[in-house]
Amino acid sequence: MPEEPLEPLDASGAAERIGVYVCHCGGNISDVVDVDRVATEAAGLEGVAVARHIMFMCSDEGQKAIIDDIKDLGLDRVVVAACTPKLHETTFRRAVVRAGMNPYLFQPANVREQASWAHPHSPLAATLKASSLVRAAVAKARLLEPLEKVSVAAVHRALVLGGGVAGLRAALDLARQGLGVTLVEKSPFLGGHATQLHTVFPTEDLARPLVGRLISEVMARPDITVLTGTEMVGVTGYVGDFTASLRMTPRGVNADLVDIDAAIAACPVEVPNEVDDGLSRRRAIHRPYPDSVPNLPAIDWAACTRCDACVKAVGGRGIDLDDRPTEMDIEVGAIVVATGFNHYEPYQGEYGYGQSPRVVTLPQFHRMLDPEGPTGGELKIEGRVPRAIAFIHCVGSRQIEGVDQPGPSGKLNEYCSRVCCTATLQAANQVRSRYPQTAVVDLYRDIRTYQKDQEAYYVDASKGGVLFLRFDNETRPTVEVTDASDTYPLRVKVRDTLTFGADLEVPVDLVVLSVGVMPSDVSGLIDMTKAPVGNDGFLLEVHPKLRPVESAIPGLLLAGTAQAPMDITESTSAASAAVAKVTTLLAKDHVEMEPFVARVDPSRCDGCGLCLEACQYAGAIALHDVEVEEGVIEKRAYVNPVACKGCGACVPSCPVEALDVQGWEIAQYRAMVEAITAEPVAIGA
């Protein structure tokens, strides 16, 4: 049960009646911070009508205590000292709304991350800091004003960026919810990386037919417009009403082309085939596989020399080498980002990569096992089946400073790519099943087959004769190319922790590097939208549990591997979750946004325009003519609340302090600073 109020004040004549609630967080806070002391000191602050400490403020019991006090004690402000606002700010705002209070009269104080977790070995210091944070929160709460969300008309159409499985699933689900959809894919063909696989885990279904069915459903919907060879090059507006600028690269081929094979065969230009990860070559006019969608080939303009050979081969019908890019603008209410991922590219010499054709990446190995791949599914190296294969995990993932070499960006990929272990074990099992005479050695740091039914791959590999060798974080296996006199062309050296640090040498014919997942280059999107990015380079969600598919930009939703490494099941689930959020946003004729935007005090503004120079969001601030007195027109700044993002860059630019951000005003900051520097309230005074 909630504690009784601690030394409540008679606040009947006060302007505010503030309730302060200190959370134990199940010991995360109270094991370090003296929560009783923090609550007791808070009870003595000006305007505080009640102060309690409760085991779990986010629980039903904790929320009920807030609601009951608002109703019974007439509270008009609430302060909760608990964990990070990212976790439960929304929870407590909803609680005060249920009690009839404006949600923006709630103020959080983070005493878990900033006090108990920051100072676990100094309980007194943590307690004093927690009290200081609560004093600041109360000081700000006294100056809070009721705010109303910003409401804008909604366009009932969505834009999906990316034509892989996540983008396709998002488009289909959006259409099924009654929304119009424009799906844009940067490449000339749909399907993404999934079309490079032979089978998918854990069902072992054939990948291309599986993706093909999803593509067919999308293409059959009249409410979905599919634009391949297209990318978003600009975006303005706000949630509910974005204007997206699209640039469409011409295909160079139209439906009049009948003899596709003749056109492709006539092309004299060959470049590495990205579908086979460089194991084969393709022509400048190409299609990835016979059943690709669209089924027409496309011209790779970067490779094409415009020699006219393909045009002559088909009698001039169906190919236009004079096609030029075009642009168009569309209006949408929300944008789903499903821009996918790239595989990590090992640097020259990493585990022998680039030094021997017998060192390949796992995506290349998958293409070798695919009957439609460059080798027709035959696993042969220089004409014969490998006698021994070594798989090496965590290439380009879980990198460690001082051990691994940073990539071109200068950063290490410290994250786990999550899908690599299962994909590696799937490939190893296929080898043992199809080529039982081939020895398979798996070199790993940790096996992470985390999804349902994926652990079976590890069990099957163990039973199937795969030999596991484990290396530690501080050492890496080395791959040496042997001379012609050696029986095996490659030799892998590893210190095996499973045999108490024995130094082993493994002779093999082939080394397969299990490369990690890296984010696609979305720098243009980031520049256009200011969408936040995590330390791993993937687009960042607002909160992993409470708002897992929302970016900090309202109306910009995340799907699939644009957000993090995911397998196909996770990617499509994330896409459906993003669609659920879009549907909620656009279900009504208007969209509501948080009110934390800039506002102008016209009595202070002198129309200098410095705020316009500081603002980086188009249309957020403008100078309007205002009649300051009869017959006198002067310029005054005006903030468009639907275009403003509340970044606050305009506030310090104003020399007369005419600008503030609602909910985070200068006066509130000053009150917080003064409260932090003030002497603590004496207990019992």
Order of alpha helices (4+ residues) and beta strands (2+ residues): beta-alpha-beta-alpha-beta-alpha-beta-alpha-beta-beta-alpha-beta-beta-beta-alpha-beta-beta-beta-alpha-beta-beta-beta-beta-alpha-beta-beta-beta-beta-alpha-beta-alpha-beta-alpha-beta-beta-beta-beta-beta-beta-alpha-beta-alpha-beta-beta-alpha-beta-beta-beta-alpha
